[in-house]
Amino acid sequence: MTTKNLKKHHQNSNLVFGIFLVVVGAIVLALNFGAKGSDLRPILFSWQMLLFIFGLLFMINRKYLFGGFLIIVAGFFAIPPLAKVFPEMHAWVQPDFLKTYWAFLLVVAGAFVIIHRLCCRNSPWDGSFSSWSKTSSENTDGFMKRETLFSGIEEIFQEPIFRGADLKCTFGGAEIDLRKAALPEGDTFVRIKCAFGGVVLVVPESWYVEIRTNSIFGGVTDSRIKNCEIDKTRRLVLLGECAFGGCEIK
């Protein structure tokens, strides 16, 4: 893409984002001053709306495939909140809607992959998932931060003391081997955020692992075979959320 086109796409993205802010601000002001109508704030200020805006920006920048996928995902998860705001228009939405129809997203994802493979390479519809992959890492005094987006990492933690981690995986995964490290006394926290991704933590058998995560269509499992005494004075505590993904301890 030429510099001229890049500048144009950047300007278009700013324009759309500016229009979005104006519209949201106007709606909220109207509601605050007593305007009649449904309260749209639970929808306007939600992660679904944020995902929709990201998808729209990708579409504007000619990443149609990826942008379209994000918009469909945002729309799917926005159906239950919309049903609460407009119950008369969404009488067909049942309380277990997400649990019943979540596999629809698998169908959509598979269809997008097939479309990309068959007819969208080297075209404006290309916006392949791999072109937006991301991996970032940071270590600070035994504390690690890892983030993956449409990518994955496998890593052996080399520092002698493991002091915790922040792990974020979106449509990707991370496998961290902690068997060369030891835990300090007390609680060591690992915060996990997974969306359509997963984390694998390889830890010594003697480590005590406490699971405090919240999961939606996913979960955390400890598959270790414990043949030794567990040291409960040093605990590895897992926190965070997993949506359509999970974590395995092995």
N, C-alpha and C positions, 0 to 999 in steps of 0.2 A: 504494500500500500504506500502511495506517495505521501510526502509531507503535507501536501495540500489536502488530500483526502483525510489524513489523520486529524488535521486541524478542523476540517468540516465536521467530522464525526464527534470530536470533542465538543464543538460548539453546539451540536444537536443534543448531545447528552446533557449539557448544562441547561439548555432551553427546556427540555422535558422535565428535568429535576426542579427547575424554577417554577414551571407551571404547576407541578405537583404540590410544591410548598404553598403556592398562592391558593390553590383550590382547597387544600386541607385547612389552611389558616382561616379562609373565608367561612368554611362550614363550621369549624369550631367556634369562631366568633359569633356566628348566627345562633348556634345552639346556646352559647353562654348568655346571649341577650334575649333568650326566650322564644326563639323561632320554633314553630310547631314542626313536628316531624320526628322520625325515629332517631335515636341517639346512635350516630355512626362511629363514635370514638373507639369502641372496642375493636372495630374493624380497621379504622384508619391507622391506629397506633398498635399494630400487631406485627409479628414476624412474617405472617402471610403477606401483608401489604409490602413489607420490605423486600421479600423474595420476588413479588410481582414487579416492583420497581427495578430490581436488578435484572430480571428477565427482559423488561422493556428496554433497558439501556443496552443490553447485549443485542437485542433485535435492531435497535437503531444503529449500532456499530456493525451491522451485517453479520452477526453471529446468530443467524436465525434458528439453527437447530438447537443450540444450547439455550438461547433465550426463550424459545418456544417451550422447551421442556420445563424450565423454571416457572414459567407462567402457568402451565398446566398443573404442576405440583402445588403452586400457591393457590390456584383456584380450587383444587381438590380439598385442601385442608381448610379453606375459607368457608366451605359449605356449612359445617356445624355452627360457626359464629353467625353466619348470615341467617340461618334458620332461627336463631334466638332473636335477632333484630327484626326479621320479617317473617314471623311464623305463618302468616296467612299465605305467603308465597312458597313456603317450603314445608308444607304439611307432610310431604312424602319422606322427609328426612327423619329417620329413626334415631334414638339415642346411641345405638350401636353402629351407626353409619360407617365410621372409620374402621372399626373391627371387621365389618362385613365386606367392605369394598376396597381395602388397602391394596389387594392384589392387582387392582386396576393400574396402579402406578408401575408395577412390574411389566404389565402388557405395554404401557406407553413407552417405558424405557427400552424394552426390547424392540418395539417398532421403530423408535428413533435410531437405534444402533443399526438396524437392518437398512433403513432408508439411507443413512450415512454411508454404509458399506456399498450399497448398490448404485446409488445415483448422485451422491452429493459431494464427492471429492473434487477438489479444484474448482469449486463453484461458489457463488455467494451464499449458498445454503450450507457450506462446509462448517463452520462453527463447531468443529469436533471437540469432544470432551477433553482429549489429550492436549489440545492447544491451550487449555485453561488450567492445566495441572499445576499444582503448587506444593512445594515442600519447604518448610522452614524449621530451623533448629537453633536452640540456645541452651548453654549450660552455665550455671552460676553457683559455684561452691557446693556442688553435689545436687543442685536442683536443676531439673531439665524441663525445657519447653519444646514441644513438637507439634507441628500442624501440617496436615496433609489435605489436599483438595484434588480429587481425581488422580491420586497417586498413592504410593505406599513406601514404607521404609522398614528396613530390618537393621537392628543396631544392638551391639553389645556395650552396656554401660561400663566404662573403664575406671571411674573414680572409686576410691576405697569406701566412701560413705555415701549412701543414697539418702537424700534429704527431701525427696518429694518430686512431683511432676505435674505439669499441665499438659494434657494430651487432647488435641482436637482433630477429629477425623471426619471429613465430609466426602462421601463417595470415595473412600479410600481406607487405608489401614496402616497400622503401625505395630511392629513386633519388637519389644524391648526385652533384652536378656539382662537380668539383674543379678545373676548368680555369682558374679565376681565382687559384688558390693555387700556391705553390711548395713543394718539399720541402726540409727542412734536410739538411745533409750526413749521411751514414750511413744507418741503417735507420729507417724509419718504419713502425710496426706498425698494422694494422687487424685487429681481432679480430671475427670474424663467427660468429654462431650462428643458423642458419636451420632451422626445422621447418615444413614445408608452407608455405614462403615463399621470398622471394628478395631479393637485393640487386643493384642496378646501380650501378656506379661509373664515372662519366664522367671520364676523366683525359687530360692532354695526351699526344700521341703520343711525346714524348721521355722520358716517365717509364719507368723500369725497374721492372717488376712481377714479384715472385717469389711463387709460389703454394705454400703449405705447409698447405693445408687437408685435412681428412678428410671424405669424402662417403659417404653411404649413399643410393642411389637419387637421386643428384643430382650436381652437380659445379660446377667453376669454369672459365670460359672467358674468354680474352682475344681479343676480336673486332676489335681495332683494326687499322687498316691503317697500318703503320709506314713512313712515307716520309722520316723524318729520323733523325739520329744519336741513339742512346740514351745517356743520361747514367747510367753505372753507379756513379757515386760517390754517388748519392742513390737509394735503393731503397725502393719501397713493398712491404712484406711482408704477405701475407694469411695469417692464422692462423684456426683455429677449426674448426667442424663444420657440415656441411649434411646434413640428413635430409629426403628428399622435397622438396628445394629446391636452390637454388644461387645462384651469383654470376656476373655478367657484367661484364667490363671492356670499356668501349667509349669 
